[in-house]
Amino acid sequence: MNVDVVVVGAGGGGAVLGLALAQMGVSVLVVERQPGPLTALRGETIQPNGQQILARLSLLPALTPEVVEPVQRFHFIRIGGKRLCTMDYGMLPAPYNRALVALSSAVHHVLLNRLSAQPSAQLWYGAEFQGILQKNGRVDGVVVRRAGEPSSTDVQASLAVGADGTGSLVRRALGIQAEVHRYRHGYLIALLPRPEGMRGEARYYVGRGELLGLFPAPGDRVVALSMVETDAVDALGSRGLSAFKSRVAAIDAAMAKPLESLTSWEQVGLLPCARVRTDRWVVDGGALIGDAAHAMNPHASQGRMQAMADAMALAEVIGRCRETGDWSVEALASYERARRPQVEMLQRLAGEQTFFWNGADPVRCFLRDRVFRGLDRNARLRYQTLTATAGLRTTPPLTWMDKLMAAGFLPDPRADQVPNA
């Protein structure tokens, strides 16, 4: 078969790219190895830049209260101590002056349903990527094997896009070199009943080598994220669920009652964390988006958002390539040039946050808490930090001078000056 673009992977980036292209009238095939829409338990925060993208795709109105929960304030609290800082999205320009906490499967189903309804789009589930087709030294499509079919299918396309995650097979087939760093810590995820008084506000507890996030979710529920050493998950399981529940309740007493609904480890998911850095994102007739190109630690709160931003930027470039018939690396390179600055800034920012937030030694914890308290007193620096989390900037939120001011080592005469929205 022949299409303009074939996308391998129907995750956040791949599905957005497929929909954006279909709305442009581009013939696109999205192939997904899973037998159906993803159902894994994974809460996520749709940041303002992601909301803007969903609005451009005419999807934002479909995110009803059953799908997303608006959250305006994120409180950072020292475990066993006091509140350190509050990030208030109300500082940002309307209408994208809040975060939306969602359950990935619900938002993704909205996106996939809209994709499937497009006349120029096809979505194949149970289709495994087998390799790259080549013609005259450039990519000419992909080979896939669909579940239940005796032989593979050649899909010829002007552009093949790898949106298949951290361990991308497309990336390997394209010969793109990658440095994959797997972080020591991951997160245990549980969906629990929401305690009283937790509407519109999230809590993020930080301690010595310990983190707990509590995020209000649709349906009067809360997503609980507890940091854990990935290699120690089995040992944690052997100690029993009661020990895990007791520790969470000790950090936030309001969770004691909701935790009673947690009766099996099968109700708890594991989110490992990784960073991917690649030498390039595009080749003649091929491109990478999302985690396949640049996975980042979730501390940046931008992983899926950046995949969506990739998709929209690449869709614009594809429109131009389709008009000119030029699918060369030179024609595709403008996509990578447009996207790399923000991605690399966020990867560095996530690395800094991981170093300090995940630390267990007293020096790092002292500096972390001092910076949090400094941000709470400094509206200018708090705003700059928030715009990075919200995906609204491509440059680092804090200079070295700003960091010294946030830590209280230098005065800031502009502490109350928030940029005009």
One Martini backbone bead per residue (centre of mass of N, CA, C, O) as a GRO file, in nm:
protein
  421
    1MET     BB    1   0.102   0.032   0.010
    2ASN     BB    2   0.009   0.391  -0.006
    3VAL     BB    3   0.154   0.685   0.151
    4ASP     BB    4   0.274   0.969   0.273
    5VAL     BB    5   0.252   0.870   0.588
    6VAL     BB    6   0.429   0.684   0.842
    7VAL     BB    7   0.342   0.581   1.178
    8VAL     BB    8   0.525   0.461   1.461
    9GLY     BB    9   0.302   0.498   1.687
   10ALA     BB   10   0.007   0.572   1.918
   11GLY     BB   11   0.084   0.785   2.091
   12GLY     BB   12   0.091   1.106   2.165
   13GLY     BB   13   0.260   1.185   1.910
   14GLY     BB   14   0.147   0.997   1.683
   15ALA     BB   15  -0.154   1.081   1.706
   16VAL     BB   16  -0.115   1.383   1.658
   17LEU     BB   17   0.016   1.361   1.382
   18GLY     BB   18  -0.210   1.209   1.241
   19LEU     BB   19  -0.429   1.427   1.287
   20ALA     BB   20  -0.289   1.673   1.165
   21LEU     BB   21  -0.259   1.548   0.881
   22ALA     BB   22  -0.555   1.477   0.825
   23GLN     BB   23  -0.654   1.778   0.849
   24MET     BB   24  -0.465   1.838   0.581
   25GLY     BB   25  -0.503   1.575   0.378
   26VAL     BB   26  -0.310   1.358   0.465
   27SER     BB   27  -0.188   1.053   0.408
   28VAL     BB   28  -0.221   0.826   0.694
   29LEU     BB   29  -0.033   0.583   0.887
   30VAL     BB   30  -0.101   0.417   1.198
   31VAL     BB   31   0.108   0.209   1.396
   32GLU     BB   32   0.025  -0.054   1.644
   33ARG     BB   33   0.122  -0.318   1.848
   34GLN     BB   34  -0.113  -0.298   1.998
   35PRO     BB   35  -0.448  -0.426   2.010
   36GLY     BB   36  -0.505  -0.142   2.152
   37PRO     BB   37  -0.576   0.082   2.350
   38LEU     BB   38  -0.441   0.215   2.607
   39THR     BB   39  -0.466   0.107   2.980
   40ALA     BB   40  -0.265   0.223   3.150
   41LEU     BB   41  -0.164   0.344   3.449
   42ARG     BB   42  -0.154   0.710   3.395
   43GLY     BB   43  -0.084   0.998   3.509
   44GLU     BB   44  -0.131   1.344   3.394
   45THR     BB   45  -0.005   1.664   3.279
   46ILE     BB   46  -0.162   1.925   3.111
   47GLN     BB   47  -0.017   2.172   2.978
   48PRO     BB   48  -0.052   2.469   2.824
   49ASN     BB   49   0.086   2.375   2.557
   50GLY     BB   50  -0.104   2.129   2.523
   51GLN     BB   51  -0.369   2.288   2.515
   52GLN     BB   52  -0.306   2.446   2.259
   53ILE     BB   53  -0.290   2.200   2.075
   54LEU     BB   54  -0.577   2.088   2.129
   55ALA     BB   55  -0.713   2.342   2.019
   56ARG     BB   56  -0.602   2.322   1.725
   57LEU     BB   57  -0.753   2.024   1.708
   58SER     BB   58  -1.040   2.045   1.851
   59LEU     BB   59  -1.017   1.892   2.161
   60LEU     BB   60  -1.066   2.052   2.424
   61PRO     BB   61  -1.386   2.029   2.449
   62ALA     BB   62  -1.362   1.704   2.502
   63LEU     BB   63  -1.244   1.778   2.793
   64THR     BB   64  -1.407   1.676   3.034
   65PRO     BB   65  -1.462   1.615   3.369
   66GLU     BB   66  -1.423   1.299   3.302
   67VAL     BB   67  -1.112   1.352   3.194
   68VAL     BB   68  -1.052   1.625   3.357
   69GLU     BB   69  -0.857   1.817   3.609
   70PRO     BB   70  -0.836   2.114   3.744
   71VAL     BB   71  -0.518   2.283   3.829
   72GLN     BB   72  -0.359   2.562   4.000
   73ARG     BB   73  -0.213   2.436   4.258
   74PHE     BB   74   0.132   2.369   4.371
   75HIS     BB   75   0.251   2.204   4.653
   76PHE     BB   76   0.549   2.232   4.839
   77ILE     BB   77   0.658   1.979   5.079
   78ARG     BB   78   0.797   1.893   5.364
   79ILE     BB   79   0.873   1.618   5.511
   80GLY     BB   80   0.765   1.687   5.831
   81GLY     BB   81   0.676   1.981   5.741
   82LYS     BB   82   0.654   2.257   5.554
   83ARG     BB   83   0.578   2.474   5.336
   84LEU     BB   84   0.773   2.597   5.060
   85CYS     BB   85   0.580   2.608   4.790
   86THR     BB   86   0.380   2.788   4.535
   87MET     BB   87   0.233   2.703   4.225
   88ASP     BB   88   0.056   2.947   4.030
   89TYR     BB   89  -0.126   2.948   3.733
   90GLY     BB   90  -0.258   3.238   3.766
   91MET     BB   91   0.000   3.391   3.645
   92LEU     BB   92  -0.100   3.316   3.381
   93PRO     BB   93  -0.233   3.344   3.087
   94ALA     BB   94  -0.520   3.357   2.949
   95PRO     BB   95  -0.670   3.036   2.944
   96TYR     BB   96  -0.372   2.896   3.033
   97ASN     BB   97  -0.413   2.902   3.389
   98ARG     BB   98  -0.376   2.576   3.397
   99ALA     BB   99  -0.400   2.253   3.486
  100LEU     BB  100  -0.442   1.908   3.357
  101VAL     BB  101  -0.563   1.628   3.502
  102ALA     BB  102  -0.505   1.297   3.377
  103LEU     BB  103  -0.599   1.004   3.217
  104SER     BB  104  -0.447   0.875   2.960
  105SER     BB  105  -0.667   0.695   2.834
  106ALA     BB  106  -0.889   0.910   2.803
  107VAL     BB  107  -0.741   1.112   2.621
  108HIS     BB  108  -0.650   0.904   2.406
  109HIS     BB  109  -0.930   0.820   2.310
  110VAL     BB  110  -1.011   1.088   2.194
  111LEU     BB  111  -0.782   1.103   1.988
  112LEU     BB  112  -0.829   0.827   1.840
  113ASN     BB  113  -1.122   0.877   1.754
  114ARG     BB  114  -1.055   1.120   1.574
  115LEU     BB  115  -0.856   0.979   1.390
  116SER     BB  116  -1.048   0.746   1.285
  117ALA     BB  117  -1.253   0.972   1.146
  118GLN     BB  118  -1.052   1.019   0.924
  119PRO     BB  119  -1.035   0.981   0.584
  120SER     BB  120  -0.691   1.000   0.562
  121ALA     BB  121  -0.694   0.778   0.794
  122GLN     BB  122  -0.504   0.514   0.957
  123LEU     BB  123  -0.551   0.245   1.211
  124TRP     BB  124  -0.320   0.002   1.334
  125TYR     BB  125  -0.351  -0.273   1.513
  126GLY     BB  126  -0.130  -0.519   1.563
  127ALA     BB  127   0.142  -0.367   1.440
  128GLU     BB  128   0.461  -0.463   1.351
  129PHE     BB  129   0.771  -0.361   1.327
  130GLN     BB  130   1.033  -0.477   1.084
  131GLY     BB  131   1.118  -0.231   0.882
  132ILE     BB  132   1.294  -0.079   0.618
  133LEU     BB  133   1.247   0.092   0.330
  134GLN     BB  134   1.436   0.115   0.019
  135LYS     BB  135   1.537   0.387  -0.222
  136ASN     BB  136   1.809   0.515  -0.341
  137GLY     BB  137   1.918   0.549  -0.024
  138ARG     BB  138   1.622   0.580   0.088
  139VAL     BB  139   1.343   0.615   0.245
  140ASP     BB  140   1.018   0.415   0.155
  141GLY     BB  141   0.934   0.288   0.436
  142VAL     BB  142   0.759  -0.002   0.573
  143VAL     BB  143   0.751  -0.299   0.772
  144VAL     BB  144   0.464  -0.502   0.854
  145ARG     BB  145   0.286  -0.699   1.107
  146ARG     BB  146  -0.019  -0.838   1.127
  147ALA     BB  147  -0.244  -0.968   1.306
  148GLY     BB  148  -0.325  -1.281   1.150
  149GLU     BB  149  -0.107  -1.260   0.934
  150PRO     BB  150   0.117  -1.446   0.730
  151SER     BB  151   0.230  -1.164   0.629
  152SER     BB  152   0.385  -0.899   0.536
  153THR     BB  153   0.380  -0.532   0.495
  154ASP     BB  154   0.418  -0.293   0.253
  155VAL     BB  155   0.487   0.058   0.326
  156GLN     BB  156   0.463   0.322   0.128
  157ALA     BB  157   0.657   0.633   0.181
  158SER     BB  158   0.781   0.953   0.208
  159LEU     BB  159   0.740   0.911   0.532
  160ALA     BB  160   0.906   0.796   0.828
  161VAL     BB  161   0.787   0.763   1.171
  162GLY     BB  162   0.923   0.766   1.498
  163ALA     BB  163   0.686   0.683   1.787
  164ASP     BB  164   0.835   0.427   1.980
  165GLY     BB  165   1.013   0.532   2.198
  166THR     BB  166   1.291   0.472   2.383
  167GLY     BB  167   1.328   0.175   2.219
  168SER     BB  168   1.346   0.239   1.925
  169LEU     BB  169   1.335   0.071   1.618
  170VAL     BB  170   1.349   0.296   1.412
  171ARG     BB  171   1.609   0.424   1.502
  172ARG     BB  172   1.786   0.182   1.436
  173ALA     BB  173   1.704   0.152   1.133
  174LEU     BB  174   1.814   0.457   1.068
  175GLY     BB  175   2.099   0.496   1.227
  176ILE     BB  176   2.049   0.631   1.503
  177GLN     BB  177   2.212   0.766   1.760
  178ALA     BB  178   2.203   0.668   2.117
  179GLU     BB  179   2.153   0.793   2.452
  180VAL     BB  180   2.068   0.582   2.727
  181HIS     BB  181   1.924   0.686   3.039
  182ARG     BB  182   1.870   0.519   3.344
  183TYR     BB  183   1.715   0.581   3.614
  184ARG     BB  184   1.711   0.494   3.942
  185HIS     BB  185   1.431   0.626   3.944
  186GLY     BB  186   1.088   0.582   4.005
  187TYR     BB  187   0.722   0.514   3.990
  188LEU     BB  188   0.454   0.475   4.185
  189ILE     BB  189   0.110   0.398   4.090
  190ALA     BB  190  -0.206   0.535   4.215
  191LEU     BB  191  -0.565   0.502   4.234
  192LEU     BB  192  -0.764   0.716   4.440
  193PRO     BB  193  -0.944   0.845   4.658
  194ARG     BB  194  -1.045   1.159   4.743
  195PRO     BB  195  -0.982   1.379   4.961
  196GLU     BB  196  -1.061   1.622   5.143
  197GLY     BB  197  -0.966   1.934   5.020
  198MET     BB  198  -0.859   1.848   4.690
  199ARG     BB  199  -0.939   2.098   4.504
  200GLY     BB  200  -0.717   2.245   4.275
  201GLU     BB  201  -0.489   2.082   4.449
  202ALA     BB  202  -0.152   2.000   4.484
  203ARG     BB  203   0.091   1.759   4.617
  204TYR     BB  204   0.452   1.790   4.701
  205TYR     BB  205   0.673   1.573   4.849
  206VAL     BB  206   0.986   1.638   5.021
  207GLY     BB  207   1.296   1.465   5.090
  208ARG     BB  208   1.516   1.210   5.181
  209GLY     BB  209   1.485   1.022   4.915
  210GLU     BB  210   1.178   1.148   4.891
  211LEU     BB  211   0.862   1.114   4.705
  212LEU     BB  212   0.525   1.277   4.688
  213GLY     BB  213   0.241   1.267   4.475
  214LEU     BB  214  -0.075   1.463   4.468
  215PHE     BB  215  -0.342   1.433   4.219
  216PRO     BB  216  -0.613   1.549   4.105
  217ALA     BB  217  -0.887   1.366   3.962
  218PRO     BB  218  -1.116   1.234   3.806
  219GLY     BB  219  -1.378   1.123   4.002
  220ASP     BB  220  -1.273   1.172   4.291
  221ARG     BB  221  -0.958   1.149   4.251
  222VAL     BB  222  -0.612   1.024   4.301
  223VAL     BB  223  -0.280   1.065   4.214
  224ALA     BB  224  -0.015   0.850   4.315
  225LEU     BB  225   0.337   0.935   4.361
  226SER     BB  226   0.616   0.713   4.427
  227MET     BB  227   0.930   0.699   4.493
  228VAL     BB  228   1.165   0.453   4.345
  229GLU     BB  229   1.376   0.205   4.326
  230THR     BB  230   1.381   0.001   4.066
  231ASP     BB  231   1.559  -0.238   4.199
  232ALA     BB  232   1.348  -0.233   4.471
  233VAL     BB  233   1.061  -0.344   4.406
  234ASP     BB  234   1.071  -0.638   4.503
  235ALA     BB  235   1.139  -0.570   4.798
  236LEU     BB  236   0.886  -0.407   4.849
  237GLY     BB  237   0.684  -0.636   4.793
  238SER     BB  238   0.789  -0.828   5.025
  239ARG     BB  239   0.696  -0.625   5.261
  240GLY     BB  240   0.435  -0.512   5.167
  241LEU     BB  241   0.160  -0.304   5.135
  242SER     BB  242   0.141  -0.184   5.424
  243ALA     BB  243   0.409  -0.025   5.423
  244PHE     BB  244   0.338   0.166   5.196
  245LYS     BB  245   0.077   0.284   5.320
  246SER     BB  246   0.201   0.389   5.582
  247ARG     BB  247   0.394   0.594   5.454
  248VAL     BB  248   0.189   0.768   5.307
  249ALA     BB  249   0.020   0.836   5.563
  250ALA     BB  250   0.258   0.974   5.714
  251ILE     BB  251   0.284   1.210   5.512
  252ASP     BB  252  -0.048   1.190   5.457
  253ALA     BB  253  -0.321   1.162   5.655
  254ALA     BB  254  -0.557   1.195   5.439
  255MET     BB  255  -0.479   0.897   5.302
  256ALA     BB  256  -0.576   0.670   5.487
  257LYS     BB  257  -0.858   0.609   5.376
  258PRO     BB  258  -0.800   0.573   5.066
  259LEU     BB  259  -0.591   0.328   5.115
  260GLU     BB  260  -0.807   0.103   5.171
  261SER     BB  261  -0.851   0.045   4.852
  262LEU     BB  262  -0.566  -0.086   4.876
  263THR     BB  263  -0.520  -0.455   4.817
  264SER     BB  264  -0.309  -0.455   4.563
  265TRP     BB  265  -0.037  -0.456   4.348
  266GLU     BB  266  -0.222  -0.447   4.088
  267GLN     BB  267  -0.294  -0.129   4.157
  268VAL     BB  268   0.015  -0.090   4.083
  269GLY     BB  269   0.236   0.105   3.913
  270LEU     BB  270   0.524   0.147   3.685
  271LEU     BB  271   0.756   0.429   3.635
  272PRO     BB  272   1.002   0.464   3.443
  273CYS     BB  273   1.319   0.641   3.386
  274ALA     BB  274   1.438   0.841   3.100
  275ARG     BB  275   1.710   0.930   2.872
  276VAL     BB  276   1.730   1.080   2.541
  277ARG     BB  277   2.008   1.103   2.306
  278THR     BB  278   2.060   1.234   1.980
  279ASP     BB  279   2.231   1.315   1.683
  280ARG     BB  280   1.946   1.285   1.536
  281TRP     BB  281   1.605   1.314   1.372
  282VAL     BB  282   1.698   1.305   1.063
  283VAL     BB  283   1.638   1.174   0.735
  284ASP     BB  284   1.593   1.040   0.442
  285GLY     BB  285   1.256   0.982   0.495
  286GLY     BB  286   1.309   1.044   0.816
  287ALA     BB  287   1.173   1.041   1.166
  288LEU     BB  288   1.161   1.177   1.498
  289ILE     BB  289   0.961   1.149   1.802
  290GLY     BB  290   0.987   1.206   2.111
  291ASP     BB  291   1.126   0.951   2.289
  292ALA     BB  292   1.293   0.856   2.042
  293ALA     BB  293   1.462   1.140   2.060
  294HIS     BB  294   1.383   1.275   2.388
  295ALA     BB  295   1.380   1.167   2.658
  296MET     BB  296   1.252   1.256   2.993
  297ASN     BB  297   1.220   1.355   3.294
  298PRO     BB  298   0.921   1.409   3.477
  299HIS     BB  299   1.005   1.674   3.623
  300ALA     BB  300   0.934   1.856   3.366
  301SER     BB  301   0.634   1.800   3.269
  302GLN     BB  302   0.696   1.735   2.918
  303GLY     BB  303   0.696   1.475   2.755
  304ARG     BB  304   0.423   1.475   2.596
  305MET     BB  305   0.429   1.769   2.507
  306GLN     BB  306   0.683   1.739   2.322
  307ALA     BB  307   0.558   1.534   2.131
  308MET     BB  308   0.332   1.724   2.035
  309ALA     BB  309   0.518   1.949   1.933
  310ASP     BB  310   0.658   1.782   1.725
  311ALA     BB  311   0.410   1.709   1.555
  312MET     BB  312   0.337   2.001   1.471
  313ALA     BB  313   0.608   2.078   1.342
  314LEU     BB  314   0.622   1.842   1.138
  315ALA     BB  315   0.358   1.898   0.988
  316GLU     BB  316   0.451   2.161   0.859
  317VAL     BB  317   0.688   2.037   0.701
  318ILE     BB  318   0.523   1.830   0.543
  319GLY     BB  319   0.359   2.033   0.382
  320ARG     BB  320   0.607   2.137   0.223
  321CYS     BB  321   0.711   1.867   0.110
  322ARG     BB  322   0.454   1.801  -0.052
  323GLU     BB  323   0.474   2.045  -0.245
  324THR     BB  324   0.788   1.979  -0.347
  325GLY     BB  325   0.894   1.666  -0.305
  326ASP     BB  326   1.088   1.713  -0.049
  327TRP     BB  327   1.249   1.448   0.174
  328SER     BB  328   1.497   1.552   0.283
  329VAL     BB  329   1.710   1.634   0.530
  330GLU     BB  330   1.704   1.936   0.459
  331ALA     BB  331   1.389   1.969   0.468
  332LEU     BB  332   1.360   1.842   0.772
  333ALA     BB  333   1.558   2.018   0.960
  334SER     BB  334   1.362   2.245   1.063
  335TYR     BB  335   1.235   2.078   1.281
  336GLU     BB  336   1.485   2.036   1.461
  337ARG     BB  337   1.565   2.335   1.496
  338ALA     BB  338   1.294   2.418   1.640
  339ARG     BB  339   1.306   2.193   1.888
  340ARG     BB  340   1.579   2.156   2.045
  341PRO     BB  341   1.604   2.392   2.249
  342GLN     BB  342   1.371   2.308   2.439
  343VAL     BB  343   1.448   2.015   2.494
  344GLU     BB  344   1.736   2.064   2.611
  345MET     BB  345   1.648   2.247   2.838
  346LEU     BB  346   1.458   2.038   2.979
  347GLN     BB  347   1.670   1.821   3.030
  348ARG     BB  348   1.848   1.993   3.212
  349LEU     BB  349   1.633   2.065   3.419
  350ALA     BB  350   1.564   1.773   3.500
  351GLY     BB  351   1.849   1.707   3.599
  352GLU     BB  352   1.858   1.912   3.828
  353GLN     BB  353   1.608   1.814   3.979
  354THR     BB  354   1.704   1.528   4.028
  355PHE     BB  355   1.955   1.595   4.195
  356PHE     BB  356   1.788   1.746   4.428
  357TRP     BB  357   1.512   1.597   4.478
  358ASN     BB  358   1.647   1.292   4.507
  359GLY     BB  359   1.811   1.357   4.735
  360ALA     BB  360   1.969   1.252   5.063
  361ASP     BB  361   2.157   1.461   5.129
  362PRO     BB  362   2.181   1.746   5.323
  363VAL     BB  363   2.283   1.952   5.115
  364ARG     BB  364   2.077   1.920   4.888
  365CYS     BB  365   1.826   1.957   5.065
  366PHE     BB  366   1.892   2.240   5.163
  367LEU     BB  367   1.904   2.378   4.882
  368ARG     BB  368   1.627   2.300   4.785
  369ASP     BB  369   1.462   2.438   5.014
  370ARG     BB  370   1.579   2.720   4.975
  371VAL     BB  371   1.475   2.762   4.687
  372PHE     BB  372   1.178   2.725   4.740
  373ARG     BB  373   1.155   2.962   4.940
  374GLY     BB  374   1.260   3.175   4.743
  375LEU     BB  375   1.033   3.145   4.532
  376ASP     BB  376   0.797   3.217   4.727
  377ARG     BB  377   0.922   3.527   4.752
  378ASN     BB  378   0.960   3.525   4.419
  379ALA     BB  379   0.776   3.615   4.152
  380ARG     BB  380   0.970   3.621   3.914
  381LEU     BB  381   1.099   3.334   3.949
  382ARG     BB  382   0.834   3.180   3.959
  383TYR     BB  383   0.740   3.253   3.675
  384GLN     BB  384   0.982   3.142   3.516
  385THR     BB  385   0.950   2.850   3.613
  386LEU     BB  386   0.657   2.806   3.518
  387THR     BB  387   0.702   2.849   3.209
  388ALA     BB  388   0.864   2.588   3.178
  389THR     BB  389   0.654   2.383   3.280
  390ALA     BB  390   0.434   2.501   3.064
  391GLY     BB  391   0.595   2.539   2.779
  392LEU     BB  392   0.666   2.880   2.728
  393ARG     BB  393   0.982   2.809   2.684
  394THR     BB  394   1.339   2.794   2.552
  395THR     BB  395   1.470   2.907   2.800
  396PRO     BB  396   1.610   2.935   3.080
  397PRO     BB  397   1.462   3.036   3.378
  398LEU     BB  398   1.760   3.043   3.517
  399THR     BB  399   2.016   3.200   3.616
  400TRP     BB  400   2.282   3.216   3.816
  401MET     BB  401   2.177   3.466   3.959
  402ASP     BB  402   1.895   3.357   4.018
  403LYS     BB  403   1.990   3.118   4.193
  404LEU     BB  404   2.119   3.292   4.413
  405MET     BB  405   1.855   3.438   4.483
  406ALA     BB  406   1.681   3.189   4.551
  407ALA     BB  407   1.897   3.101   4.785
  408GLY     BB  408   1.979   3.389   4.934
  409PHE     BB  409   2.276   3.519   4.834
  410LEU     BB  410   2.098   3.735   4.683
  411PRO     BB  411   1.951   4.010   4.595
  412ASP     BB  412   1.616   4.117   4.458
  413PRO     BB  413   1.488   4.407   4.315
  414ARG     BB  414   1.270   4.221   4.117
  415ALA     BB  415   1.076   4.024   4.278
  416ASP     BB  416   0.785   4.181   4.196
  417GLN     BB  417   0.844   4.137   3.879
  418VAL     BB  418   0.604   4.060   3.651
  419PRO     BB  419   0.539   3.987   3.358
  420ASN     BB  420   0.348   4.083   3.105
  421ALA     BB  421   0.093   3.885   2.977
   0.00000   0.00000   0.00000
